[in-house]
Amino acid sequence: MASEPDKTLAERRGYHHGNLREVLLEAARRLIAERGPAGFTLSDAAKLAGVSPAAPYRHFKDRQALLREVALQGFGELGRRLGAAAAAGGKDGFLSMGRAYLAFAREEPAYYAAMFNTGHPGSTPSGDDPGFAALERAVGQYLGSTDPAKVRSAALLVFALTHGLASLSSPDSIATPGGLAEPEHLLDIGVTALLRGLSTLT
């Protein structure tokens, strides 16, 4: 009998026809973490999952469809984390959300890579995304503004700053070899200064 480390993902997950999709998504996440979104094929995912090369086509028409689903899962998980951070953060919810975003990028590199490097948008700041909606509420509360255009612009700037710091703080960042030190501290300084400046504008 195979030892646990030697088992395929399908064997570890008690594979049956009903959970093929979940097994393949887990395999894709592992491959993305190891090789990046463009570094594997659908056959590679099937091999790691321990199923036949034809099996993935029952749920995904091609590799891009598999990547898109991983990205959508990532946006869902990020949205849950941001919502929880906003609820716990009180008046400074936008700072708590920023730290949660940085933690997500650090702890879930496969999701993060799939979300922003597959060429297939899921729930993004330009769409109906609960995480971004929570950020807009937190930013609007801080600014004391109910102007949708002003709040949205401010939230997009906060998102851009947060996303940039998350990308630069990655150990694999080419722009900042070895990652960026103390991104949470830089985020607090940058977002606070940004929103204070915006609060003075009409």
Secondary structure as UniProt FT lines:
FT   HELIX           4..6
FT   HELIX           9..12
FT   TURN            13..14
FT   HELIX           17..19
FT   HELIX           20..35
FT   TURN            37..38
FT   HELIX           42..49
FT   TURN            53..54
FT   HELIX           55..58
FT   HELIX           63..89
FT   HELIX           90..92
FT   HELIX           93..107
FT   HELIX           109..117
FT   TURN            125..126
FT   HELIX           130..143
FT   HELIX           148..168
FT   TURN            171..172
FT   TURN            177..178
FT   HELIX           183..199
//
